Amino acid sequence: MAEIQKVDNGAYNHLIEISTRYWCRHKFGTWSKCDTLVNNMCEVFNSVIVDAREKTIVSMLEDIRVYIMRRWVDNRDRIIDYPREVLPCIRIEVEKQADASGKWVSTYAGRDKYEVTSIHGGKEKKMCFNVDNFVANCYKKATYSECYQHVVYPVNGPNLWEKTQFDDVFPPIYRKPIGRPKLKRNKAADKNPTRGGVSREGQNQKCSYCFSRGHNKRTCPKKRKVAATSSANKVAGSTRRASRIISSTISSTVSSTISSQASKQSQAASKKTTTSRPKRKFSVNDVSFQ
């Protein structure tokens, strides 16, 4: 703080007026109050105002103000009749953890100290504490009500706004850029671009294929050898299958040719043997005729 005061006395006075638990790192808690950290709230809000973002600045802000005003009222009225101290979603997680705790046994040692052992070992001694007392305050009904206690007041419409002597502000002229439109979003400055290979930080990581260090599964040399061998075996197998198919085709063609020639020869022989002889002419001198 002394160094900050030497640089800027105004910044020093501003920070002194704020409690250090809000901005000083050594006052932050070292244990997490949540099992996940996502931007779902931001995504939900963006999906709600997707139509409002297409409007002009004033109209967009008015739609957002009305949405927040309605949401504040609904959340404020909904929490009034809730009978429990811990909020519903957190209550479900607490009950899951309570069911899982049946597999363990805690032995009281004194001064709020316990020895936790497996369910199969040691004597069982339980202290009847309320589980809700161990839930962070940010997940309780009182904190939720305090968040929505403020009122978003309504405002007059544009017809009752005060007229100024300045000209109206119009949006800039939209010009369609040349070329194909960009589909990928712009990444933040603190996000490093994706790099190929293994970085220095990843040199101590184990490969999930061969469990050796210094490379990953995609660049694993053993996996490449196995892949090359399998591909070679596939090529050899396909070659053998092709040769078998060709040989079978040739043999079937030759056999069909031989059989056709044999059938032709047999047909010709049968024609020779079955050639009809000319009928004998009877004369008047024939005995049988007489």
Secondary structure, DSSP 8 states (H G I E B T S, - for coil): -HHHHHH-HHHHHHHHTS-GGGT-GGGS-SS-S-S----HHHHHHHHHTTTGGGS-HHHHHHHHHHHHHHHHHHHHHHTTT--SSB-HHHHHHHHHHHHHGGGEEEEE-SSS-EEEEETTSS--------GGGGS-GGGBHHHHHHHT-S-------GGGS---SS-----------SSS---S----TTS----SS--SGGGGSB-TTT--BSS-STT-HHHHHHHHHHHHHHHHHHHHHHHHHHHHHHHHHHHHHHHHHHHHHHHHHHHHHT---------TT-TTT-
